[in-house]
């Protein structure tokens, strides 16, 4: 699926209908923009209910955090 869009003078882009339908994106949905090299990754922000159980089985001890990176 090759779809293009043009950046408007107000720095807005309309997501092509084919992409919206394939991804099942809806009006009012919130997105995050993640810089990747010369481009950007656009992903919907998940609902809190979609995150339930995502860390099931994760260790609660012996993990590394930001304090022990250096």
mmCIF file as Biopython writes it, N, C-alpha, C and O atoms, coordinates in Angstrom:
data_model
#
loop_
_atom_site.group_PDB
_atom_site.id
_atom_site.type_symbol
_atom_site.label_atom_id
_atom_site.label_alt_id
_atom_site.label_comp_id
_atom_site.label_asym_id
_atom_site.label_entity_id
_atom_site.label_seq_id
_atom_site.pdbx_PDB_ins_code
_atom_site.Cartn_x
_atom_site.Cartn_y
_atom_site.Cartn_z
_atom_site.occupancy
_atom_site.B_iso_or_equiv
_atom_site.auth_seq_id
_atom_site.auth_asym_id
_atom_site.pdbx_PDB_model_num
ATOM 1   N N  . UNK A ? 1  ? 0.847   -1.170  0.000  1.0 0.0 1  A 1 
ATOM 2   C CA . UNK A ? 1  ? 0.000   0.000   0.000  1.0 0.0 1  A 1 
ATOM 3   C C  . UNK A ? 1  ? 0.898   1.240   0.000  1.0 0.0 1  A 1 
ATOM 4   O O  . UNK A ? 1  ? 1.534   1.544   1.009  1.0 0.0 1  A 1 
ATOM 5   N N  . UNK A ? 2  ? 0.950   1.939   -1.100 1.0 0.0 2  A 1 
ATOM 6   C CA . UNK A ? 2  ? 1.698   3.189   -1.200 1.0 0.0 2  A 1 
ATOM 7   C C  . UNK A ? 2  ? 0.719   4.336   -1.232 1.0 0.0 2  A 1 
ATOM 8   O O  . UNK A ? 2  ? 0.000   4.522   -2.213 1.0 0.0 2  A 1 
ATOM 9   N N  . UNK A ? 3  ? 0.689   5.107   -0.162 1.0 0.0 3  A 1 
ATOM 10  C CA . UNK A ? 3  ? -0.170  6.274   -0.078 1.0 0.0 3  A 1 
ATOM 11  C C  . UNK A ? 3  ? 0.692   7.465   0.294  1.0 0.0 3  A 1 
ATOM 12  O O  . UNK A ? 3  ? 1.660   7.325   1.041  1.0 0.0 3  A 1 
ATOM 13  N N  . UNK A ? 4  ? 0.350   8.626   -0.220 1.0 0.0 4  A 1 
ATOM 14  C CA . UNK A ? 4  ? 1.099   9.835   0.109  1.0 0.0 4  A 1 
ATOM 15  C C  . UNK A ? 4  ? 0.155   10.884  0.657  1.0 0.0 4  A 1 
ATOM 16  O O  . UNK A ? 4  ? -1.058  10.808  0.467  1.0 0.0 4  A 1 
ATOM 17  N N  . UNK A ? 5  ? 0.728   11.868  1.344  1.0 0.0 5  A 1 
ATOM 18  C CA . UNK A ? 5  ? -0.025  13.001  1.875  1.0 0.0 5  A 1 
ATOM 19  C C  . UNK A ? 5  ? 0.876   14.224  1.804  1.0 0.0 5  A 1 
ATOM 20  O O  . UNK A ? 5  ? 2.099   14.092  1.750  1.0 0.0 5  A 1 
ATOM 21  N N  . UNK A ? 6  ? 0.293   15.393  1.804  1.0 0.0 6  A 1 
ATOM 22  C CA . UNK A ? 6  ? 1.035   16.642  1.722  1.0 0.0 6  A 1 
ATOM 23  C C  . UNK A ? 6  ? 0.889   17.412  3.023  1.0 0.0 6  A 1 
ATOM 24  O O  . UNK A ? 6  ? -0.210  17.521  3.568  1.0 0.0 6  A 1 
ATOM 25  N N  . UNK A ? 7  ? 1.994   17.943  3.519  1.0 0.0 7  A 1 
ATOM 26  C CA . UNK A ? 7  ? 1.983   18.750  4.732  1.0 0.0 7  A 1 
ATOM 27  C C  . UNK A ? 7  ? 1.387   20.119  4.399  1.0 0.0 7  A 1 
ATOM 28  O O  . UNK A ? 7  ? 1.860   20.798  3.488  1.0 0.0 7  A 1 
ATOM 29  N N  . UNK A ? 8  ? 0.354   20.522  5.132  1.0 0.0 8  A 1 
ATOM 30  C CA . UNK A ? 8  ? -0.309  21.796  4.851  1.0 0.0 8  A 1 
ATOM 31  C C  . UNK A ? 8  ? 0.480   22.961  5.443  1.0 0.0 8  A 1 
ATOM 32  O O  . UNK A ? 8  ? 1.451   22.753  6.170  1.0 0.0 8  A 1 
ATOM 33  N N  . UNK A ? 9  ? 0.063   24.179  5.130  1.0 0.0 9  A 1 
ATOM 34  C CA . UNK A ? 9  ? 0.724   25.374  5.664  1.0 0.0 9  A 1 
ATOM 35  C C  . UNK A ? 9  ? 0.557   25.481  7.177  1.0 0.0 9  A 1 
ATOM 36  O O  . UNK A ? 9  ? 1.294   26.214  7.837  1.0 0.0 9  A 1 
ATOM 37  N N  . UNK A ? 10 ? -0.419  24.744  7.728  1.0 0.0 10 A 1 
ATOM 38  C CA . UNK A ? 10 ? -0.627  24.706  9.181  1.0 0.0 10 A 1 
ATOM 39  C C  . UNK A ? 10 ? 0.064   23.489  9.804  1.0 0.0 10 A 1 
ATOM 40  O O  . UNK A ? 10 ? -0.194  23.148  10.959 1.0 0.0 10 A 1 
ATOM 41  N N  . UNK A ? 11 ? 0.945   22.836  9.034  1.0 0.0 11 A 1 
ATOM 42  C CA . UNK A ? 11 ? 1.694   21.662  9.464  1.0 0.0 11 A 1 
ATOM 43  C C  . UNK A ? 11 ? 0.789   20.496  9.857  1.0 0.0 11 A 1 
ATOM 44  O O  . UNK A ? 11 ? 1.034   19.810  10.849 1.0 0.0 11 A 1 
ATOM 45  N N  . UNK A ? 12 ? -0.251  20.285  9.067  1.0 0.0 12 A 1 
ATOM 46  C CA . UNK A ? 12 ? -1.167  19.174  9.276  1.0 0.0 12 A 1 
ATOM 47  C C  . UNK A ? 12 ? -1.087  18.220  8.096  1.0 0.0 12 A 1 
ATOM 48  O O  . UNK A ? 12 ? -0.843  18.630  6.961  1.0 0.0 12 A 1 
ATOM 49  N N  . UNK A ? 13 ? -1.298  16.934  8.385  1.0 0.0 13 A 1 
ATOM 50  C CA . UNK A ? 13 ? -1.319  15.908  7.354  1.0 0.0 13 A 1 
ATOM 51  C C  . UNK A ? 13 ? -2.589  15.095  7.526  1.0 0.0 13 A 1 
ATOM 52  O O  . UNK A ? 13 ? -2.929  14.698  8.641  1.0 0.0 13 A 1 
ATOM 53  N N  . UNK A ? 14 ? -3.291  14.845  6.433  1.0 0.0 14 A 1 
ATOM 54  C CA . UNK A ? 14 ? -4.451  13.966  6.461  1.0 0.0 14 A 1 
ATOM 55  C C  . UNK A ? 14 ? -3.973  12.551  6.175  1.0 0.0 14 A 1 
ATOM 56  O O  . UNK A ? 14 ? -3.261  12.313  5.199  1.0 0.0 14 A 1 
ATOM 57  N N  . UNK A ? 15 ? -4.363  11.627  7.021  1.0 0.0 15 A 1 
ATOM 58  C CA . UNK A ? 15 ? -3.978  10.231  6.825  1.0 0.0 15 A 1 
ATOM 59  C C  . UNK A ? 15 ? -4.882  9.647   5.746  1.0 0.0 15 A 1 
ATOM 60  O O  . UNK A ? 15 ? -6.106  9.713   5.866  1.0 0.0 15 A 1 
ATOM 61  N N  . UNK A ? 16 ? -4.299  9.077   4.698  1.0 0.0 16 A 1 
ATOM 62  C CA . UNK A ? 16 ? -5.108  8.523   3.616  1.0 0.0 16 A 1 
ATOM 63  C C  . UNK A ? 16 ? -6.124  7.489   4.123  1.0 0.0 16 A 1 
ATOM 64  O O  . UNK A ? 16 ? -5.848  6.730   5.051  1.0 0.0 16 A 1 
ATOM 65  N N  . UNK A ? 17 ? -7.294  7.480   3.497  1.0 0.0 17 A 1 
ATOM 66  C CA . UNK A ? 17 ? -8.390  6.611   3.909  1.0 0.0 17 A 1 
ATOM 67  C C  . UNK A ? 17 ? -7.992  5.137   3.933  1.0 0.0 17 A 1 
ATOM 68  O O  . UNK A ? 17 ? -8.368  4.409   4.852  1.0 0.0 17 A 1 
ATOM 69  N N  . UNK A ? 18 ? -7.237  4.696   2.936  1.0 0.0 18 A 1 
ATOM 70  C CA . UNK A ? 18 ? -6.817  3.291   2.877  1.0 0.0 18 A 1 
ATOM 71  C C  . UNK A ? 18 ? -5.998  2.909   4.111  1.0 0.0 18 A 1 
ATOM 72  O O  . UNK A ? 18 ? -6.141  1.805   4.637  1.0 0.0 18 A 1 
ATOM 73  N N  . UNK A ? 19 ? -5.141  3.819   4.569  1.0 0.0 19 A 1 
ATOM 74  C CA . UNK A ? 19 ? -4.317  3.559   5.751  1.0 0.0 19 A 1 
ATOM 75  C C  . UNK A ? 19 ? -5.190  3.547   7.002  1.0 0.0 19 A 1 
ATOM 76  O O  . UNK A ? 19 ? -5.066  2.649   7.835  1.0 0.0 19 A 1 
ATOM 77  N N  . UNK A ? 20 ? -6.073  4.539   7.141  1.0 0.0 20 A 1 
ATOM 78  C CA . UNK A ? 20 ? -6.976  4.593   8.312  1.0 0.0 20 A 1 
ATOM 79  C C  . UNK A ? 20 ? -7.808  3.332   8.432  1.0 0.0 20 A 1 
ATOM 80  O O  . UNK A ? 20 ? -7.958  2.781   9.522  1.0 0.0 20 A 1 
ATOM 81  N N  . UNK A ? 21 ? -8.349  2.873   7.309  1.0 0.0 21 A 1 
ATOM 82  C CA . UNK A ? 21 ? -9.207  1.689   7.344  1.0 0.0 21 A 1 
ATOM 83  C C  . UNK A ? 21 ? -8.410  0.431   7.667  1.0 0.0 21 A 1 
ATOM 84  O O  . UNK A ? 21 ? -8.857  -0.400  8.458  1.0 0.0 21 A 1 
ATOM 85  N N  . UNK A ? 22 ? -7.245  0.286   7.068  1.0 0.0 22 A 1 
ATOM 86  C CA . UNK A ? 22 ? -6.428  -0.905  7.316  1.0 0.0 22 A 1 
ATOM 87  C C  . UNK A ? 22 ? -5.983  -0.970  8.780  1.0 0.0 22 A 1 
ATOM 88  O O  . UNK A ? 22 ? -5.956  -2.046  9.377  1.0 0.0 22 A 1 
ATOM 89  N N  . UNK A ? 23 ? -5.638  0.173   9.348  1.0 0.0 23 A 1 
ATOM 90  C CA . UNK A ? 23 ? -5.173  0.229   10.739 1.0 0.0 23 A 1 
ATOM 91  C C  . UNK A ? 23 ? -6.323  0.347   11.750 1.0 0.0 23 A 1 
ATOM 92  O O  . UNK A ? 23 ? -6.116  0.238   12.958 1.0 0.0 23 A 1 
ATOM 93  N N  . UNK A ? 24 ? -7.529  0.569   11.235 1.0 0.0 24 A 1 
ATOM 94  C CA . UNK A ? 24 ? -8.727  0.757   12.082 1.0 0.0 24 A 1 
ATOM 95  C C  . UNK A ? 24 ? -8.582  1.956   13.021 1.0 0.0 24 A 1 
ATOM 96  O O  . UNK A ? 24 ? -8.988  1.905   14.182 1.0 0.0 24 A 1 
ATOM 97  N N  . UNK A ? 25 ? -7.989  3.042   12.492 1.0 0.0 25 A 1 
ATOM 98  C CA . UNK A ? 25 ? -7.845  4.269   13.257 1.0 0.0 25 A 1 
ATOM 99  C C  . UNK A ? 25 ? -9.135  5.064   13.153 1.0 0.0 25 A 1 
ATOM 100 O O  . UNK A ? 25 ? -9.804  5.043   12.120 1.0 0.0 25 A 1 
ATOM 101 N N  . UNK A ? 26 ? -9.487  5.770   14.234 1.0 0.0 26 A 1 
ATOM 102 C CA . UNK A ? 26 ? -10.732 6.534   14.280 1.0 0.0 26 A 1 
ATOM 103 C C  . UNK A ? 26 ? -10.455 7.988   14.647 1.0 0.0 26 A 1 
ATOM 104 O O  . UNK A ? 26 ? -9.421  8.309   15.233 1.0 0.0 26 A 1 
ATOM 105 N N  . UNK A ? 27 ? -11.388 8.853   14.295 1.0 0.0 27 A 1 
ATOM 106 C CA . UNK A ? 27 ? -11.282 10.271  14.632 1.0 0.0 27 A 1 
ATOM 107 C C  . UNK A ? 27 ? -11.206 10.430  16.150 1.0 0.0 27 A 1 
ATOM 108 O O  . UNK A ? 27 ? -11.909 9.739   16.887 1.0 0.0 27 A 1 
ATOM 109 N N  . UNK A ? 28 ? -10.356 11.336  16.606 1.0 0.0 28 A 1 
ATOM 110 C CA . UNK A ? 28 ? -10.213 11.597  18.032 1.0 0.0 28 A 1 
ATOM 111 C C  . UNK A ? 28 ? -9.176  10.722  18.722 1.0 0.0 28 A 1 
ATOM 112 O O  . UNK A ? 28 ? -8.857  10.941  19.890 1.0 0.0 28 A 1 
ATOM 113 N N  . UNK A ? 29 ? -8.651  9.739   18.010 1.0 0.0 29 A 1 
ATOM 114 C CA . UNK A ? 29 ? -7.642  8.850   18.580 1.0 0.0 29 A 1 
ATOM 115 C C  . UNK A ? 29 ? -6.337  9.617   18.764 1.0 0.0 29 A 1 
ATOM 116 O O  . UNK A ? 29 ? -5.989  10.449  17.926 1.0 0.0 29 A 1 
ATOM 117 N N  . UNK A ? 30 ? -5.613  9.351   19.848 1.0 0.0 30 A 1 
ATOM 118 C CA . UNK A ? 30 ? -4.358  10.039  20.146 1.0 0.0 30 A 1 
ATOM 119 C C  . UNK A ? 30 ? -3.182  9.224   19.594 1.0 0.0 30 A 1 
ATOM 120 O O  . UNK A ? 30 ? -3.193  7.995   19.653 1.0 0.0 30 A 1 
ATOM 121 N N  . UNK A ? 31 ? -2.171  9.916   19.059 1.0 0.0 31 A 1 
ATOM 122 C CA . UNK A ? 31 ? -1.008  9.269   18.462 1.0 0.0 31 A 1 
ATOM 123 C C  . UNK A ? 31 ? 0.279   9.792   19.070 1.0 0.0 31 A 1 
ATOM 124 O O  . UNK A ? 31 ? 0.330   10.909  19.583 1.0 0.0 31 A 1 
ATOM 125 N N  . UNK A ? 32 ? 1.320   8.969   19.008 1.0 0.0 32 A 1 
ATOM 126 C CA . UNK A ? 32 ? 2.651   9.358   19.448 1.0 0.0 32 A 1 
ATOM 127 C C  . UNK A ? 32 ? 3.555   9.370   18.212 1.0 0.0 32 A 1 
ATOM 128 O O  . UNK A ? 32 ? 3.407   8.530   17.324 1.0 0.0 32 A 1 
ATOM 129 N N  . UNK A ? 33 ? 4.485   10.315  18.158 1.0 0.0 33 A 1 
ATOM 130 C CA . UNK A ? 33 ? 5.422   10.452  17.049 1.0 0.0 33 A 1 
ATOM 131 C C  . UNK A ? 33 ? 6.821   10.159  17.578 1.0 0.0 33 A 1 
ATOM 132 O O  . UNK A ? 33 ? 7.303   10.848  18.477 1.0 0.0 33 A 1 
ATOM 133 N N  . UNK A ? 34 ? 7.475   9.136   17.020 1.0 0.0 34 A 1 
ATOM 134 C CA . UNK A ? 34 ? 8.784   8.698   17.482 1.0 0.0 34 A 1 
ATOM 135 C C  . UNK A ? 34 ? 9.798   8.920   16.358 1.0 0.0 34 A 1 
ATOM 136 O O  . UNK A ? 34 ? 9.724   8.257   15.324 1.0 0.0 34 A 1 
ATOM 137 N N  . UNK A ? 35 ? 10.750  9.850   16.548 1.0 0.0 35 A 1 
ATOM 138 C CA . UNK A ? 35 ? 11.765  10.093  15.514 1.0 0.0 35 A 1 
ATOM 139 C C  . UNK A ? 35 ? 12.602  8.842   15.252 1.0 0.0 35 A 1 
ATOM 140 O O  . UNK A ? 35 ? 13.068  8.197   16.192 1.0 0.0 35 A 1 
ATOM 141 N N  . UNK A ? 36 ? 12.792  8.498   13.973 1.0 0.0 36 A 1 
ATOM 142 C CA . UNK A ? 36 ? 13.596  7.345   13.561 1.0 0.0 36 A 1 
ATOM 143 C C  . UNK A ? 36 ? 14.443  7.756   12.366 1.0 0.0 36 A 1 
ATOM 144 O O  . UNK A ? 36 ? 13.946  7.780   11.240 1.0 0.0 36 A 1 
ATOM 145 N N  . UNK A ? 37 ? 15.712  8.079   12.591 1.0 0.0 37 A 1 
ATOM 146 C CA . UNK A ? 37 ? 16.591  8.486   11.493 1.0 0.0 37 A 1 
ATOM 147 C C  . UNK A ? 37 ? 16.030  9.695   10.772 1.0 0.0 37 A 1 
ATOM 148 O O  . UNK A ? 37 ? 15.810  10.739  11.386 1.0 0.0 37 A 1 
ATOM 149 N N  . UNK A ? 38 ? 15.794  9.563   9.459  1.0 0.0 38 A 1 
ATOM 150 C CA . UNK A ? 38 ? 15.256  10.653  8.656  1.0 0.0 38 A 1 
ATOM 151 C C  . UNK A ? 38 ? 13.726  10.669  8.656  1.0 0.0 38 A 1 
ATOM 152 O O  . UNK A ? 38 ? 13.125  11.553  8.046  1.0 0.0 38 A 1 
ATOM 153 N N  . UNK A ? 39 ? 13.093  9.720   9.321  1.0 0.0 39 A 1 
ATOM 154 C CA . UNK A ? 39 ? 11.637  9.626   9.313  1.0 0.0 39 A 1 
ATOM 155 C C  . UNK A ? 39 ? 11.050  9.680   10.711 1.0 0.0 39 A 1 
ATOM 156 O O  . UNK A ? 39 ? 11.706  10.065  11.679 1.0 0.0 39 A 1 
ATOM 157 N N  . UNK A ? 40 ? 9.808   9.284   10.777 1.0 0.0 40 A 1 
ATOM 158 C CA . UNK A ? 40 ? 9.093   9.301   12.043 1.0 0.0 40 A 1 
ATOM 159 C C  . UNK A ? 40 ? 8.155   8.098   12.086 1.0 0.0 40 A 1 
ATOM 160 O O  . UNK A ? 40 ? 7.514   7.778   11.084 1.0 0.0 40 A 1 
ATOM 161 N N  . UNK A ? 41 ? 8.069   7.437   13.225 1.0 0.0 41 A 1 
ATOM 162 C CA . UNK A ? 41 ? 7.158   6.329   13.435 1.0 0.0 41 A 1 
ATOM 163 C C  . UNK A ? 41 ? 5.912   6.893   14.110 1.0 0.0 41 A 1 
ATOM 164 O O  . UNK A ? 41 ? 6.012   7.541   15.152 1.0 0.0 41 A 1 
ATOM 165 N N  . UNK A ? 42 ? 4.751   6.655   13.531 1.0 0.0 42 A 1 
ATOM 166 C CA . UNK A ? 42 ? 3.492   7.147   14.073 1.0 0.0 42 A 1 
ATOM 167 C C  . UNK A ? 42 ? 2.707   5.956   14.603 1.0 0.0 42 A 1 
ATOM 168 O O  . UNK A ? 42 ? 2.409   5.016   13.867 1.0 0.0 42 A 1 
ATOM 169 N N  . UNK A ? 43 ? 2.377   6.007   15.890 1.0 0.0 43 A 1 
ATOM 170 C CA . UNK A ? 43 ? 1.656   4.899   16.507 1.0 0.0 43 A 1 
ATOM 171 C C  . UNK A ? 43 ? 0.539   5.435   17.394 1.0 0.0 43 A 1 
ATOM 172 O O  . UNK A ? 43 ? 0.698   6.476   18.031 1.0 0.0 43 A 1 
ATOM 173 N N  . UNK A ? 44 ? -0.598  4.724   17.441 1.0 0.0 44 A 1 
ATOM 174 C CA . UNK A ? 44 ? -1.652  5.150   18.352 1.0 0.0 44 A 1 
ATOM 175 C C  . UNK A ? 44 ? -1.240  4.904   19.800 1.0 0.0 44 A 1 
ATOM 176 O O  . UNK A ? 44 ? -0.604  3.897   20.112 1.0 0.0 44 A 1 
ATOM 177 N N  . UNK A ? 45 ? -1.604  5.827   20.672 1.0 0.0 45 A 1 
ATOM 178 C CA . UNK A ? 45 ? -1.360  5.652   22.104 1.0 0.0 45 A 1 
ATOM 179 C C  . UNK A ? 45 ? -2.365  4.620   22.596 1.0 0.0 45 A 1 
ATOM 180 O O  . UNK A ? 45 ? -3.567  4.792   22.392 1.0 0.0 45 A 1 
ATOM 181 N N  . UNK A ? 46 ? -1.899  3.544   23.242 1.0 0.0 46 A 1 
ATOM 182 C CA . UNK A ? 46 ? -2.836  2.500   23.667 1.0 0.0 46 A 1 
ATOM 183 C C  . UNK A ? 46 ? -3.732  2.960   24.814 1.0 0.0 46 A 1 
ATOM 184 O O  . UNK A ? 46 ? -3.347  3.799   25.629 1.0 0.0 46 A 1 
ATOM 185 N N  . UNK A ? 47 ? -4.928  2.393   24.857 1.0 0.0 47 A 1 
ATOM 186 C CA . UNK A ? 47 ? -5.839  2.626   25.977 1.0 0.0 47 A 1 
ATOM 187 C C  . UNK A ? 47 ? -5.273  1.888   27.187 1.0 0.0 47 A 1 
ATOM 188 O O  . UNK A ? 47 ? -4.578  0.885   27.025 1.0 0.0 47 A 1 
ATOM 189 N N  . UNK A ? 48 ? -5.556  2.363   28.384 1.0 0.0 48 A 1 
ATOM 190 C CA . UNK A ? 48 ? -5.071  1.722   29.595 1.0 0.0 48 A 1 
ATOM 191 C C  . UNK A ? 48 ? -5.520  0.259   29.666 1.0 0.0 48 A 1 
ATOM 192 O O  . UNK A ? 48 ? -4.773  -0.599  30.135 1.0 0.0 48 A 1 
ATOM 193 N N  . UNK A ? 49 ? -6.723  -0.019  29.208 1.0 0.0 49 A 1 
ATOM 194 C CA . UNK A ? 49 ? -7.243  -1.390  29.244 1.0 0.0 49 A 1 
ATOM 195 C C  . UNK A ? 49 ? -6.459  -2.326  28.326 1.0 0.0 49 A 1 
ATOM 196 O O  . UNK A ? 49 ? -6.409  -3.531  28.574 1.0 0.0 49 A 1 
ATOM 197 N N  . UNK A ? 50 ? -5.848  -1.788  27.269 1.0 0.0 50 A 1 
ATOM 198 C CA . UNK A ? 50 ? -5.061  -2.603  26.350 1.0 0.0 50 A 1 
ATOM 199 C C  . UNK A ? 50 ? -3.715  -3.010  26.959 1.0 0.0 50 A 1 
ATOM 200 O O  . UNK A ? 50 ? -3.072  -3.942  26.477 1.0 0.0 50 A 1 
ATOM 201 N N  . UNK A ? 51 ? -3.294  -2.317  28.009 1.0 0.0 51 A 1 
ATOM 202 C CA . UNK A ? 51 ? -2.014  -2.605  28.647 1.0 0.0 51 A 1 
ATOM 203 C C  . UNK A ? 51 ? -2.131  -3.604  29.793 1.0 0.0 51 A 1 
ATOM 204 O O  . UNK A ? 51 ? -1.115  -4.053  30.325 1.0 0.0 51 A 1 
ATOM 205 N N  . UNK A ? 52 ? -3.340  -3.952  30.174 1.0 0.0 52 A 1 
ATOM 206 C CA . UNK A ? 52 ? -3.549  -4.889  31.280 1.0 0.0 52 A 1 
ATOM 207 C C  . UNK A ? 52 ? -2.887  -6.222  30.966 1.0 0.0 52 A 1 
ATOM 208 O O  . UNK A ? 52 ? -3.142  -6.820  29.920 1.0 0.0 52 A 1 
ATOM 209 N N  . UNK A ? 53 ? -2.033  -6.685  31.879 1.0 0.0 53 A 1 
ATOM 210 C CA . UNK A ? 53 ? -1.383  -7.973  31.726 1.0 0.0 53 A 1 
ATOM 211 C C  . UNK A ? 53 ? -0.153  -7.966  30.848 1.0 0.0 53 A 1 
ATOM 212 O O  . UNK A ? 53 ? 0.406   -9.029  30.579 1.0 0.0 53 A 1 
ATOM 213 N N  . UNK A ? 54 ? 0.294   -6.795  30.386 1.0 0.0 54 A 1 
ATOM 214 C CA . UNK A ? 54 ? 1.422   -6.735  29.455 1.0 0.0 54 A 1 
ATOM 215 C C  . UNK A ? 54 ? 2.729   -7.196  30.110 1.0 0.0 54 A 1 
ATOM 216 O O  . UNK A ? 54 ? 3.623   -7.687  29.421 1.0 0.0 54 A 1 
ATOM 217 N N  . UNK A ? 55 ? 2.847   -7.043  31.428 1.0 0.0 55 A 1 
ATOM 218 C CA . UNK A ? 55 ? 4.083   -7.422  32.110 1.0 0.0 55 A 1 
ATOM 219 C C  . UNK A ? 55 ? 3.895   -8.698  32.933 1.0 0.0 55 A 1 
ATOM 220 O O  . UNK A ? 55 ? 4.652   -8.949  33.871 1.0 0.0 55 A 1 
ATOM 221 N N  . UNK A ? 56 ? 2.906   -9.490  32.589 1.0 0.0 56 A 1 
ATOM 222 C CA . UNK A ? 56 ? 2.655   -10.725 33.327 1.0 0.0 56 A 1 
ATOM 223 C C  . UNK A ? 56 ? 3.896   -11.612 33.279 1.0 0.0 56 A 1 
ATOM 224 O O  . UNK A ? 56 ? 4.431   -11.880 32.203 1.0 0.0 56 A 1 
ATOM 225 N N  . UNK A ? 57 ? 4.348   -12.062 34.432 1.0 0.0 57 A 1 
ATOM 226 C CA . UNK A ? 57 ? 5.522   -12.921 34.507 1.0 0.0 57 A 1 
ATOM 227 C C  . UNK A ? 57 ? 6.839   -12.171 34.608 1.0 0.0 57 A 1 
ATOM 228 O O  . UNK A ? 57 ? 7.897   -12.793 34.698 1.0 0.0 57 A 1 
ATOM 229 N N  . UNK A ? 58 ? 6.793   -10.849 34.594 1.0 0.0 58 A 1 
ATOM 230 C CA . UNK A ? 58 ? 8.026   -10.058 34.699 1.0 0.0 58 A 1 
ATOM 231 C C  . UNK A ? 58 ? 8.598   -10.185 36.113 1.0 0.0 58 A 1 
ATOM 232 O O  . UNK A ? 58 ? 7.862   -10.287 37.095 1.0 0.0 58 A 1 
ATOM 233 N N  . UNK A ? 59 ? 9.929   -10.174 36.187 1.0 0.0 59 A 1 
ATOM 234 C CA . UNK A ? 59 ? 10.577  -10.258 37.499 1.0 0.0 59 A 1 
ATOM 235 C C  . UNK A ? 59 ? 10.360  -8.964  38.264 1.0 0.0 59 A 1 
ATOM 236 O O  . UNK A ? 59 ? 10.470  -7.881  37.689 1.0 0.0 59 A 1 
ATOM 237 N N  . UNK A ? 60 ? 10.055  -9.060  39.540 1.0 0.0 60 A 1 
ATOM 238 C CA . UNK A ? 60 ? 9.882   -7.867  40.360 1.0 0.0 60 A 1 
ATOM 239 C C  . UNK A ? 60 ? 11.155  -7.545  41.133 1.0 0.0 60 A 1 
ATOM 240 O O  . UNK A ? 60 ? 11.239  -6.506  41.788 1.0 0.0 60 A 1 
ATOM 241 N N  . UNK A ? 61 ? 12.159  -8.442  41.060 1.0 0.0 61 A 1 
ATOM 242 C CA . UNK A ? 61 ? 13.433  -8.218  41.724 1.0 0.0 61 A 1 
ATOM 243 C C  . UNK A ? 61 ? 14.570  -8.502  40.745 1.0 0.0 61 A 1 
ATOM 244 O O  . UNK A ? 61 ? 14.408  -9.258  39.787 1.0 0.0 61 A 1 
ATOM 245 N N  . UNK A ? 62 ? 15.721  -7.884  41.000 1.0 0.0 62 A 1 
ATOM 246 C CA . UNK A ? 62 ? 16.895  -8.152  40.197 1.0 0.0 62 A 1 
ATOM 247 C C  . UNK A ? 62 ? 16.871  -7.523  38.819 1.0 0.0 62 A 1 
ATOM 248 O O  . UNK A ? 62 ? 17.627  -7.945  37.945 1.0 0.0 62 A 1 
ATOM 249 N N  . UNK A ? 63 ? 16.028  -6.529  38.599 1.0 0.0 63 A 1 
ATOM 250 C CA . UNK A ? 63 ? 15.979  -5.856  37.304 1.0 0.0 63 A 1 
ATOM 251 C C  . UNK A ? 63 ? 16.863  -4.619  37.335 1.0 0.0 63 A 1 
ATOM 252 O O  . UNK A ? 63 ? 17.166  -4.094  38.406 1.0 0.0 63 A 1 
ATOM 253 N N  . UNK A ? 64 ? 17.274  -4.156  36.167 1.0 0.0 64 A 1 
ATOM 254 C CA . UNK A ? 64 ? 18.076  -2.947  36.072 1.0 0.0 64 A 1 
ATOM 255 C C  . UNK A ? 64 ? 17.165  -1.752  35.831 1.0 0.0 64 A 1 
ATOM 256 O O  . UNK A ? 64 ? 16.140  -1.865  35.160 1.0 0.0 64 A 1 
ATOM 257 N N  . UNK A ? 65 ? 17.543  -0.623  36.377 1.0 0.0 65 A 1 
ATOM 258 C CA . UNK A ? 65 ? 16.806  0.606   36.081 1.0 0.0 65 A 1 
ATOM 259 C C  . UNK A ? 65 ? 17.805  1.686   35.660 1.0 0.0 65 A 1 
ATOM 260 O O  . UNK A ? 65 ? 18.991  1.402   35.490 1.0 0.0 65 A 1 
ATOM 261 N N  . UNK A ? 66 ? 17.345  2.884   35.498 1.0 0.0 66 A 1 
ATOM 262 C CA . UNK A ? 66 ? 18.194  3.962   35.001 1.0 0.0 66 A 1 
ATOM 263 C C  . UNK A ? 66 ? 19.388  4.244   35.911 1.0 0.0 66 A 1 
ATOM 264 O O  . UNK A ? 66 ? 20.428  4.694   35.431 1.0 0.0 66 A 1 
ATOM 265 N N  . UNK A ? 67 ? 19.260  3.992   37.200 1.0 0.0 67 A 1 
ATOM 266 C CA . UNK A ? 67 ? 20.338  4.315   38.156 1.0 0.0 67 A 1 
ATOM 267 C C  . UNK A ? 67 ? 21.577  3.458   37.948 1.0 0.0 67 A 1 
ATOM 268 O O  . UNK A ? 67 ? 22.682  3.914   38.241 1.0 0.0 67 A 1 
ATOM 269 N N  . UNK A ? 68 ? 21.434  2.237   37.452 1.0 0.0 68 A 1 
ATOM 270 C CA . UNK A ? 68 ? 22.605  1.369   37.314 1.0 0.0 68 A 1 
ATOM 271 C C  . UNK A ? 68 ? 23.047  1.201   35.856 1.0 0.0 68 A 1 
ATOM 272 O O  . UNK A ? 68 ? 23.565  0.148   35.485 1.0 0.0 68 A 1 
ATOM 273 N N  . UNK A ? 69 ? 22.850  2.215   35.042 1.0 0.0 69 A 1 
ATOM 274 C CA . UNK A ? 69 ? 23.302  2.164   33.646 1.0 0.0 69 A 1 
ATOM 275 C C  . UNK A ? 69 ? 24.737  2.622   33.514 1.0 0.0 69 A 1 
ATOM 276 O O  . UNK A ? 69 ? 25.413  2.236   32.560 1.0 0.0 69 A 1 
ATOM 277 N N  . UNK A ? 70 ? 25.226  3.436   34.442 1.0 0.0 70 A 1 
ATOM 278 C CA . UNK A ? 70 ? 26.595  3.981   34.317 1.0 0.0 70 A 1 
ATOM 279 C C  . UNK A ? 70 ? 27.436  3.584   35.486 1.0 0.0 70 A 1 
ATOM 280 O O  . UNK A ? 70 ? 28.610  3.948   35.554 1.0 0.0 70 A 1 
#
